[in-house]
């Protein structure tokens, strides 16, 4: 990353991906928690998977694990390591 504008471009790209992943996680959680929850008050117990209702399993167990892996992949493949110090241009001297 030689120029300051290329650093800013990369930082904006990384910020957009991070915000998109955070919004995707919220949508996943909301859809799982409210979309899979049983409607109304039922007299019978919900079907359990590994001892948990499906909405809880998807929203609070699978979701965080999935998005932790997605975050790690995003950092590994999309983020770039760049120095924070300002390089002086010595070609004009």
Beta strands, then each sheet from edge to edge (+ up, - down):
strand 1: 48-49
strand 2: 52-53
sheet 1: 1+ 2-
end
